[in-house]
Amino acid sequence: MEHTDHILIVDDDLEIRELLASYLEKQGMRASTAANGRQMRALMEQHQFDLVILDLMLPGEDGLTLCRDLRAGKWRALPILMLTARDEETDRVVGLEMGADDYLTKPFAVRELFARIRSVLRRARMLPPNFEVKEPGQFLAFGDWRLDTVGRHLLDAEGTMVALSGAEYRLLRVFLDHPQRVLSRDQLLNLTQGRDADLFDRSIDLLVSRLRQRLRDDAREPRYLKTLRSEGYVFSCAIEVADGPA
């Protein structure tokens, strides 16, 4: 039976919720709606969703708080598309830093939103072909780390788990798929977020910084992620495929 994507729309504006739900259902998707974080959590306990559309400006718990909580809990791998009311770089940067996979500024065209949804879903389900998981429990080993490609988290040398957001996982997979190769910011942005870089877009630099923190990599003397001025970044560590944790 063919899978039908189920989208959760979290917005306090009833008109927007109904408009988006109606449009997505006409495009062959399922849609559920919530007006706040409480309703969102209740629905997520009852249903399995493929993506959450999350409004930044919500009463009570705002979208950033909800995004951070989702990334810290059992739904950490669920793709999140954040809606922002203002086209300000700060809003976009903070949203991406909290773990959102993409953002869209209000007002927006529903067709563009649908295109973003499809792009985020496609990236979330994409695995590099030379590292495609053949069976549960496959790991990619590099340096002091192992990446669980099923659970989408890191394990350090002591076996302690380090959680990754969806955006962090995709960025790490891009680096692991292209080791020893210089990747520009435009290339990384396109590979991880499926769009061209804005002139002042800092999202990739923030993602690299967050990934360095996860890997405990010193930016001044990096072991894994090296910065090449005016060129981009390069993953400089050897990678091995393993069947299980150390």
N, C-alpha and C positions, 0 to 999 in steps of 0.2 A: 504493500500500500504506500502510495507516494506521501511524503511528509509535507504537511502544511505549516508554514512558519507562523508561530503565535507571538504576537507583539503586545507588550504591555505599555500603555500610554499613561504617564503620570503627569497630570496638569490640573491646576485648580480652576481653569477656565472650561466650563461645561461645553461651550460652543466649539472650542478647539478640540476637546476630547471626542465629541460626536462627529465633527468634520473628519478628523484623522481616522477614526475607527471605520466610518462609512467608506472612505476612500481606500483604505488598506483592504477591506473586505471585498471591494469591487476588483481589486488587483489579485484576488485569490488567496489572501492571507487571513488568518484569524486575528481578532483584536479584542483586548480587554482594557478597561479604563479604571483609573484610580485618581481621586482628587487630592490625596495626601499620602504621607509615608505610612500611616497606619493601614489604610486601605491597600496600599502597594504590598506590604508584607503579608497581609491576610491572603491576597490573591496568589502571591508567590508560594505560599505554603500549600495552596490547593491545586495549582497548575504548574506545568513546566513551560517556561517561556524561552524563546530564541533570542529576544532582544528587548531592551527597555528603552523607551523614549522618556527622558527625564527632564522636566522643566527646572531651570535654575531657581526661579523666584517662586517658591512655594510657601504657604503659611505654615507656621510651626517649624518643623525640620525642613530646611531648604534643600535644593537639589545637590549642593556640594556635600552636605552632611550625609544625605542618603547615598550618594555615590561612594563616599569614603567608607560608609558602613557596609555596602554591598561588596566592595573590594576586600574588606577585612574578614568577611564571613564565608558561608558555604556557597554563596552565589558569586564568588570572586571572578569566575571565568565568564560570566554572563556579559555579552556585549552591551554597552551603554552608549546611546546617542543623546547628547545633552542639548537642550534648547535654551538659548540665552536671549534676553530681551534687548540687550545693547550690544552693538558691534564694537566692543572694547577689547583690546588685546589682553588686559588683565583678566577679564572673565573667561576668555578662551584658555589662557595659560593655566589659570587655577583649576578649571574644569578638567583639562587634560592631565594636570599634575595629580589631581585626586583619583584619576584612573578612568575617565571617560574615553571612549574609543574614537569619538568624533563629536563635532558640535555644529549647530546650525543656528543662525541668528534670525529672530523674529523681526518683521514679518517674513514669511518664506512661502515659496510655491510648493504645493503638496507633491508635485512631480519631482522636484529636487529632493524633498525629504525621502520619497520612495527610492530614488536613485542612491541616496546616502545609506539607507537601510540595506539595500541589496549589496552595496559595496562593503559595508561593515560585516554583514553575514558571510559574504564570500571570503573576506580576509580571515575571519574567525575560524572558518572551516578549512583553510588552506594549509597544507603541509608541504614544505619543500620536497621535491620528488626524490632527491638522493638521501633524504633522512626520513622517508615515509615509515611510519610505525607498522611493523609487521605483526606484532603481538603485544598484549598488555605487558607493561613493566619494562619496556625498552628505554634505555638511558643514553644520553650523550655526555661523555666525560671530557672535561678540559680543566687543566690546572688542579685546583683543590675542590672542584665542583662537579656535580652530576645534575643534569637536567632531566627530570621525569617528563617525558613527552606525552604521557597519558594524563597524569595529574596536573601537568603544567606548573610545576614548582621546582625549586632548586633544593639540592641536598649538599650541605657542606661536608668537610672531611670527617666530622664526627657523626654525620647522619642526621643533623638537625635540619628541619624543613624551613625554607625561606619562601614565603608566598610571593607570587608575581601577579600583577594586574594583567588584563588581556593585552593592553598596549605594550607592557614591558615584555611579556612573553613573545609577542610577534616581533618586536625589535631584536630580542636576543636570537630568535630563530633566523632572522635575516642575516645577522652577523655570523651565526654558526653555518649558514648555508653559503656564505661568501668569505671564508677566512683568508687572511693575508691579502685582502683586496680593499683598496680605498673606495669608500662609498661616500658620495657627496650628500649634503643635507637634502637636496632636492630628491635624490634617488631614495634615500631612507624614508622621506615623507611619503613619497609615492608608493613605495613597497609596503609600508606599515599602515598608511591611512588612505591610500587610494586617491590622492588628489595632489595637484601641483602646489608648490610652496608659495605662500604669500611673501611679499618683500620683507616683512619684519616678523615672520613666523618663527617663534622660539620653541615650538613644541618639541622638535627633535632634540634640541640641546637639553631641554628639561628631561626628556625621556632618557637620554644618555646619562645625564647626571643621576637620575633615580636608579638606573640599571647599575651604574658604578657603585652606588651605595649598597645595593643588594649583593653585589659581588665583592664588596669591601675592597674595591680597587682604588688606589691612590691616584687622583687625577694628575698630580705632579710627577709621579713615577709609576705610570700604569703598567700592569702586567697583562691585562686583557684588552682594554679599549684605549687605543692611542688616538690622540687628536693631531691631525696634520693641518697646520694653519692654512687657511684659504682653500683647502681641498676637501676636508671632511673627516671621517673616522675610519679606523681599520681595526679588525679583531685579529690580534697577533698571537694567539695561543693555538697549539695543536689540539685537534678534536678526535675523539674515538667513539665508536658506537659500542655500547655495552648492553648485556642482557638483564642486568639487575644492579642494585646499589652495591657499593663496596662493602 
